[in-house]
């Protein structure tokens, strides 16, 4: 019998499995899909996310394929004005201990998946959809769609924003529909005019009720495009094809350079953005939530993956314990993480006003941002991008101890 069942084989779930085996736990990872794979294109990794990967032993591998960014470049998408850039070069890297990088989502997932497959303590099981859980004084069990009951000492729900484990534990219904539709495409970098490439920048073009962001992925071979429109969408759709004409219609307010880039996009797909309100409790005895199952957030501060990786490391540090202590360790993890993640969830929502301002509000925003110094900008992100959230938990050792409940490690 596994010590832990992780429900969900995405980035957060696989990272959690790797963090748990550092303390000798046997882990079963259940994935709903028929194969362990990751959809989507680019992920931005701030230093805090790379710190978490370092703790999992994967930092060097990810840095080797990621593209290091030199700036977060903020443009007025209507006028074409360069408003401000947050520098990500030597001073930033020295202060935060790691670069700010972008990577293809599938590349990051593959690194985690390969590490899990290499561990004798991790079993990966696909095609296994969880619908709920049960528990008693001796352990916990995952209930599956095909009627199975899979038992362990504890269950970790990392099954995303539509989490079945959260549905039972929190019971807060369907996610909140934001009313914003994001259109995504990936284009070969060789097709991008040289003057628009910005090979080491994450670039935002802001407009009234919309914005457009792009950055290189896959070692700089491709440009990842994501354009968001506050179009009042009411239904949570995902991966719906969109035509060039539809995308062009949504972003007519943006200027020539942004339009030139979007016109290069092929195979556009659309998602209606969803999230949830922060909640204070992610635990129920021997069951706990992690990542998007615990604190799903809009992508406007680029911290979703980073926070899932942080969760995995913090929880992993607390798992050097016997089965009788798991519920208490889960509660401690919940207490350590909920304030930080709730703050980021709410900041992501508030950031919409920054990206989507119009008229005088946009002019005021531009003036305020352009007045900020490099130190001001670094100070603003320090609480998110720093490594303090990953300081070793009091009482939790850095490495594995010799035994767990008397069993060899």
Secondary structure, 3 states (H helix, E strand, C coil): CCCEEEECCCHHHHHHHHHHHCCCCCEEEECCCCCCCCCCCEEEECHHHHHHHHHCCCHHHHHHHCEECCEEEEEECCCCCEEEEEECCHHHHHHHCCCCEEEEHHHHHHHHHHHHHCCCCEEEECCCCEEEEEEECCEEEEEECCCCEEEECEEEECCCCCCHHHHHHCCCCCCEEEEEEEEEEEEEHHHCCHHHCCCCEEEEEEECCEEEEEEEEHHHCEEEEEEEECCCCCCCCCCEECCHHHHHHHCCCCCHHHHHHHHCCCCCEEEEEEECCCCCCCEECCEEECCHHHHCCCHHHCCHHHHHHHHHHHHHHCCCCCHHHHHHHHHHHHHHHHHHHHHHHHHHHHHHHHHCCCHHHHHHHHHHHHCCCHHHHHHHHHHHHCCHHHCCCCCCCCCCCCEECCEEC
